Amino acid sequence: MIGFDRPYILGNQQVKDFSDVISTYVYRVGLQSSRYNIATAVGLFQSVVGLVFLSVTNWIANKSGEQGIW
């Protein structure tokens, strides 16, 4: 997953529509627009998707004979 710092530093007004990722969207909507409820919901969704990806990857690793993290 891409973090917050690279798209934020490299983004400007010309490429903002194309370089926006979830982390910068949460920052822009939550802190700059003071819409904390939307930013919280999007951040929670990002965390849930990350947990699902981690769980599925661990399940696949266990089924293939690799030792998973749990």
N, C-alpha and C positions, 0 to 999 in steps of 0.2 A: 504494500500500500504506500502511496505517496503521502508525505507529511504535509505540514502547514507551511514551512518556511520557504521552500523552493517556489511554489506557485505564487506565494505572496510577494516575494522579493522580485521575481521576474515579471510579474503581471503589471500592466499599465492600462490606461484607458482604452487603447486600441485593441488589446488582446484579452481584456477581462472576460468577455463573453466566451472565449475559447479556452482560457486557462483556468477557469473556476472549477475547483474540486470541492468535495464536501466540507473539508476543514475550513477553507477560505469562505465558503458560503455561510457556514455557521458563524464565523467571525463577522462577516459583513452584515448578516441579518440580525444576529444577536446583539452584538456590541455597538455597531455603528447605527443601526436602525432602532435599537431598544425594543426588539420583539423577542423577548427572552423565551416565551412559550414555544415559538416556532423553532428557535435555535436548540432548545432542550429536546424537543421531539426529534429533530434531525440528528442530533448527537447521540441520542439513545438508539435510534434506528441504525446508525453507523456501528455502534457497539454490538448490537444484536447480530447484525450481518457478519461482523468480525468473529463473534463467538460461534456462529453457525459454520463459517468457513474453517475455523480451527477444529471444531468437533468433527466435521466431515473428513478433513485431512487426517486427523488422528485415527478415525475409524478405518479409512483406506490403508493407512500405514499398518495398523494392527492386522487387517485381513491379508495383507501381502507378506506378512512374516516379519516386518520391521517392528522394533520396539517403539511404541508410541510414547507420548508424554504422560499418559495416565495409566 
